Amino acid sequence: MAADITPREKMIIALEGGTPPGLPPHFELVFKRTEEFVGRKRLEKPDLEGITGDERQRLLRDNARMWARVYERLDWAVCTGFHGLDPADQARSFSYFRGAAGDRIMLAGFADGTWHMPNGTNMMEMVVQLFDRPDEVMAQHEETLARGMGLVDRFAEMGAEVIFMCTDYCFNDGPWLSPEMFAEHVTPYLARLVEHIHERGMFAVKHTDGDIMPILDQLMSTGIDGLHSLDPMAGVDIARVRELVGPELCLCGNVDCSLVHAGTPEETYDSAIYCLTHGGVDNGAYVFTTSNCIFEGVPLENYFAMLQAREDFGAPGESHELPEEPRAYARR
């Protein structure tokens, strides 16, 4: 069965709380190293400024075909490559991608409708607003949720199968809101958004960096199908998360991006093996990915080491006996 099942089918099994056969499904939230694989960068919104008509469609079609080749080569289960484009261009890209890749890979949309953590420029204003103008804050929550639901609707019409909700809630030392305030200002709105995503026939995966442990129970309570990124740089241990959430919540992660970006291939490999062991292949619904993204500058040998760990560890029920001697991590 494992030889016949597609990456998309594996991903669906994992998001439904099961353990797919064969190697665990794999994807990255963002991947910006396409130039080394196919000689061109991913297409984003600024690249299309001033371009219309047939030429615009040609660029979108070529970009979609490029992603189909890259994903096939890297055995990805989810297409995440179009979210840097306008919604109309994403919709056309979805169609082009299906023409190139068939139904082997899931289509993903990015949408959220919940209150984000502040940045360095607006933190004081958000805190003052929170305490001095609470009615205004609650009205903003409803407006933000409505916009998020509207974007979910657009993605449903475009044929997306999974929605990644990418609002961050946490710093490395914990959530920016106390758990009590998070329960008032975020959790009920996230639950409503997840319900709306499910009503539109899609899976809901929540992404947030930072130390999520104080709010993990609340994130679980919203009905999400998957949780990403389980940030090890913030002290989040995937083994502990699996112990707390049980086997049915799909965990997406969490190969340490600090190692993927700046460590050695051997360190990356070891981090990947830890995730596969404890995340994991044999003890719950699991998708293999980094704890964030593959940006420009990430050494490809580290990413290849990560993929090698996935192959070496193997499928559910196998011995997971690893090579005794270090190996050269093969290019893909």
C-alpha positions in Angstrom: 0.0 0.0 0.0 2.8 2.4 0.9 4.2 2.3 -2.7 0.8 3.2 -4.1 -0.3 5.9 -1.7 0.3 9.5 -2.8 1.9 12.3 -0.6 -1.5 14.0 -0.6 -3.2 10.9 0.7 -0.6 10.5 3.4 -1.1 14.1 4.5 -4.9 13.5 4.7 -4.4 10.5 6.9 -2.1 12.4 9.3 -4.5 15.4 9.5 -7.3 13.0 10.3 -5.4 11.7 13.2 -4.0 8.6 11.7 -0.6 7.1 10.9 0.1 6.9 7.2 2.1 4.1 5.7 5.6 4.6 4.3 7.8 7.6 5.1 6.0 10.4 6.9 4.5 13.2 4.8 6.8 16.2 4.4 6.5 19.9 3.4 7.9 23.3 4.3 5.9 26.4 5.2 8.2 28.5 3.1 11.0 27.2 0.7 13.2 29.8 -1.0 16.0 27.6 -2.4 14.4 26.7 -5.8 17.1 28.5 -7.8 19.6 25.7 -6.9 17.2 23.0 -8.0 15.7 24.4 -11.2 17.6 27.6 -11.9 14.9 30.1 -11.0 13.5 31.8 -7.9 9.9 31.5 -6.8 7.5 34.0 -8.2 6.1 36.6 -5.8 3.8 39.6 -6.0 6.5 42.3 -6.8 7.7 40.2 -9.7 4.4 40.7 -11.5 4.1 44.5 -11.1 3.1 46.1 -14.4 2.7 42.7 -16.1 -0.7 41.8 -17.5 -2.4 39.5 -20.0 -0.8 36.5 -21.6 2.6 37.3 -20.2 1.3 37.3 -16.7 -0.4 34.0 -17.2 2.8 32.6 -18.8 4.8 33.5 -15.7 2.2 32.0 -13.4 2.0 28.8 -15.4 5.8 28.4 -15.5 6.0 29.1 -11.8 3.4 26.5 -11.0 5.2 23.9 -13.2 8.4 24.7 -11.4 6.9 24.0 -8.0 5.5 20.8 -9.3 9.0 19.6 -10.3 10.5 20.7 -7.0 7.8 19.1 -4.9 8.1 15.8 -6.9 11.8 15.8 -6.4 11.6 16.5 -2.6 8.5 14.3 -2.0 6.4 17.1 -0.6 2.8 16.5 0.4 1.5 20.1 0.4 1.9 22.9 -2.1 2.7 26.1 -0.1 4.5 28.0 -2.9 1.9 30.5 -4.0 1.0 32.5 -0.9 3.3 35.4 -1.9 0.9 36.2 -4.8 -2.3 38.1 -5.0 -5.4 35.9 -4.4 -6.4 36.1 -8.1 -3.0 34.9 -9.1 -3.0 32.2 -6.5 -6.3 30.9 -7.9 -4.9 30.7 -11.4 -1.7 29.1 -10.0 -3.7 26.5 -8.3 -5.3 25.6 -11.6 -1.9 25.5 -13.4 -0.4 23.4 -10.6 -3.2 20.8 -10.8 -2.5 20.5 -14.5 1.2 19.9 -13.8 1.0 17.7 -10.7 -2.4 16.2 -10.8 -3.9 15.4 -7.4 -0.7 14.0 -5.8 -0.1 17.1 -3.6 -2.5 19.1 -1.5 -3.2 22.8 -2.2 -2.7 25.1 0.8 -4.1 28.6 1.5 -2.8 30.9 4.2 -5.5 32.7 6.3 -5.9 33.8 9.9 -8.4 35.9 11.7 -7.0 36.2 15.2 -5.1 38.8 17.2 -1.4 38.8 16.5 1.4 39.5 18.9 2.9 43.0 18.8 6.2 44.0 17.1 8.7 46.5 18.2 6.9 49.5 16.8 3.3 48.8 18.0 3.7 47.0 21.4 3.0 50.1 23.6 -0.1 51.1 21.5 -1.5 47.6 21.6 -1.1 47.3 25.4 -2.6 50.8 26.0 -5.5 49.9 23.7 -6.0 46.6 25.5 -6.5 48.2 28.9 -7.9 51.6 28.1 -10.2 50.8 25.1 -11.4 47.2 25.6 -14.6 47.7 23.6 -12.5 48.9 20.7 -10.3 45.8 21.0 -13.2 43.4 21.0 -14.7 45.1 17.9 -11.4 44.7 16.2 -11.4 41.0 17.0 -14.7 40.6 15.2 -13.5 42.6 12.2 -10.3 40.6 12.0 -12.2 37.3 12.2 -14.6 38.4 9.5 -11.7 39.2 7.2 -10.1 35.9 7.9 -13.3 34.0 7.2 -13.7 35.9 4.0 -10.2 34.8 2.9 -11.0 31.2 3.9 -14.1 31.4 1.7 -12.0 32.6 -1.3 -9.5 29.7 -0.8 -12.4 27.2 -0.6 -13.6 28.4 -3.9 -10.1 28.2 -5.4 -9.8 24.5 -4.4 -7.6 24.7 -1.4 -7.7 21.6 0.9 -5.8 22.9 3.9 -5.5 26.3 5.6 -2.4 27.4 7.4 -3.2 30.0 10.1 0.1 31.8 10.6 -0.5 34.5 13.2 2.2 34.2 15.9 1.2 34.4 19.6 4.4 33.8 21.5 7.9 35.0 22.2 10.7 32.6 23.1 9.8 33.0 26.8 6.1 32.5 26.5 2.9 34.0 25.0 2.6 37.7 24.8 -0.8 37.5 26.5 -1.3 35.7 29.8 -3.2 32.4 29.5 -6.2 34.1 31.0 -6.1 37.0 28.6 -5.4 34.6 25.7 -8.6 32.7 26.6 -10.5 36.0 26.2 -8.9 37.6 23.2 -7.7 34.7 21.0 -9.0 31.2 21.8 -12.8 31.8 21.1 -12.0 33.5 17.8 -9.5 30.8 16.7 -12.2 28.2 17.5 -14.7 30.0 15.3 -12.2 30.3 12.5 -11.4 26.6 12.7 -15.1 25.7 12.7 -15.5 27.9 9.6 -12.6 26.2 7.8 -14.1 22.8 8.6 -17.5 23.9 7.4 -15.9 24.8 4.1 -14.4 21.3 3.8 -10.8 22.0 4.6 -8.3 21.1 7.2 -7.0 23.7 9.7 -3.4 23.8 10.8 -2.2 26.4 13.3 1.3 27.8 13.1 2.9 29.9 15.8 6.5 30.3 16.8 7.7 30.7 20.4 7.0 29.0 23.6 3.4 27.7 23.3 3.4 25.5 26.3 1.4 27.8 28.6 -1.4 27.9 26.0 -1.1 24.4 24.4 -4.3 23.2 26.0 -6.2 26.2 24.6 -4.8 25.6 21.1 -5.9 22.0 21.3 -9.4 23.0 22.5 -10.1 24.9 19.3 -10.4 21.8 17.1 -7.3 22.3 15.0 -6.2 19.4 12.8 -2.5 20.1 13.0 0.0 22.2 15.0 3.2 23.8 13.6 6.0 24.7 14.3 6.7 23.4 17.9 9.6 25.8 18.2 12.7 24.1 19.8 14.5 27.5 19.9 11.9 28.5 22.5 12.3 25.3 24.4 9.4 23.4 23.0 10.1 19.6 23.2 8.2 17.6 20.7 8.3 14.6 22.9 6.6 16.5 25.7 4.0 17.9 23.3 3.2 14.5 22.0 2.8 13.2 25.6 0.4 16.0 26.4 -1.7 16.0 23.2 -2.0 12.3 22.6 -1.6 10.4 19.3 -4.4 12.0 17.2 -3.4 15.6 16.9 -1.2 16.0 13.9 2.2 17.5 14.9 4.1 19.3 12.2 7.7 19.8 13.0 10.1 20.4 14.5 13.6 20.0 13.1 15.6 22.8 14.8 15.9 25.7 12.3 18.8 27.2 14.2 20.7 24.0 13.2 19.3 23.8 9.7 20.3 27.5 9.1 23.6 27.6 11.0 24.6 24.1 12.2 26.3 21.2 10.7 24.7 18.4 8.6 25.3 16.0 11.5 23.5 18.3 14.0 20.6 18.7 11.6 20.4 14.9 11.1 20.4 14.3 14.8 17.6 16.9 15.4 15.6 15.2 12.6 16.0 11.8 14.1 14.8 13.1 17.5 11.6 14.5 15.8 10.9 11.4 13.9 11.4 9.3 17.1 9.3 11.4 19.4 6.9 13.3 17.1 6.6 10.8 15.6 6.5 8.1 13.1 5.3 5.3 15.4 3.4 7.2 18.2 1.0 9.6 16.6 -0.2 11.6 13.6 2.9 13.3 12.3 4.2 15.5 9.4 8.0 15.9 9.0 9.1 19.5 8.6 11.4 22.2 10.1 10.4 24.4 13.0 10.0 27.3 10.6 11.1 27.7 7.0 13.9 27.1 4.5 15.1 30.7 3.6 17.8 32.0 1.3 21.2 31.2 2.8 20.2 27.9 4.4 22.9 25.4 3.5 21.3 22.8 1.2 23.6 20.1 2.6 21.7 20.6 6.0 18.4 20.2 4.3 19.6 17.1 2.5 20.8 15.7 5.8 17.3 16.3 7.2 15.8 14.4 4.3 18.3 11.6 4.6 17.3 11.2 8.3 13.7 10.7 7.1 14.8 7.9 4.7 17.1 6.3 7.2 14.5 6.2 10.0 12.0 4.6 7.8 8.3 3.8 8.0 6.0 3.0 11.0 6.8 -0.4 12.4 10.3 -0.7 11.0 13.3 -1.2 13.1 14.6 2.3 12.6 18.2 1.0 12.8 20.4 3.9 11.7 23.7 3.6 9.8 26.7 3.1 12.1 29.0 5.3 10.1 28.5 8.9 9.0 27.4 9.2 5.4 27.6 11.8 2.7 24.2 13.4 2.5 23.0 12.9 -1.0 21.8 15.8 -3.2 18.2 15.5 -4.4 
